[in-house]
Amino acid sequence: MSKKTWKVLAAVVILVSAVSYLAYAAIQSGRTYYLSVDAFLADDNPPMDRSARVRLHGKVDSEGLQADSGGLRARFTLRGQSKHMPVDYRGAIPDSFKSDIEVVVEGRLGEAGVFQADTLMTKCESKYMPESARAKAESAS
């Protein structure tokens, strides 16, 4: 092979290696676990490092809900089936955010044991239910 062919081959190998590494790094940084509060706080071998970025699902506890009047910060307790976790959320608060609704928060566990969330999504199942099921759910609560 000529000298020029070796240079082109080396350049292609370097380019493919760089693109592969960047794709791998992007996939690793974009991966987020989705867990319930109980699964995240379980003592028996959590599936990932607790300081990793994670999405938690639970209900907003009716006690201790504090939302700033500017609508950019909320502190509340996220309830699971048997465990609960304090959450400090910073960002725009959805209009449907209130106590006793299901939410998904995304962030990391802080040093003081408070979950530091930067994403808050409320779940609204009732608008996708048939009228009869929605009326039944509203009368039960």
PyMOL commands that set and color helices and strands:
alter all, ss='L'
color gray80, all
select helices_A, chain A and resi 3-30+37-41+126-128+131-140
alter helices_A, ss='H'
color red, helices_A
select strands_A, chain A and resi 33-36+54-60+66-67+73-79+84-90+102-109+115-122
alter strands_A, ss='S'
color yellow, strands_A
deselect
rebuild
show_as cartoon
